Amino acid sequence: MWNFNIGCYQVCEKWLKDRKGRPLSADDIAHYHKIIVALTNTIRLMSEIDEVINQHGGWPDAFAVAPPAEII
């Protein structure tokens, strides 16, 4: 979780660094918890998506479009 990046930012570290030098309020802690839950779900979904892509031929084959069937 700690090492998860969005763009070039390490999300958890950045959030805490932005609040360096001040005590965290109960609302801050609750918000940080929501960030952790969101990242946990994001990582889980990314893993599930990767698994489905691999089951369908990997990248980029999983996204290949079959040619249209001939109309008789």
Residue pairs with C-beta under 8 A, 6 or more apart in sequence:
1 12
1 36
1 39
1 40
1 43
2 10
2 12
2 13
3 10
4 10
4 11
4 12
4 39
4 42
4 43
5 11
11 35
11 39
12 32
12 35
12 36
12 39
15 32
15 35
16 32
19 28
24 32
52 62
53 59
53 62
54 62
55 62
56 62
57 64
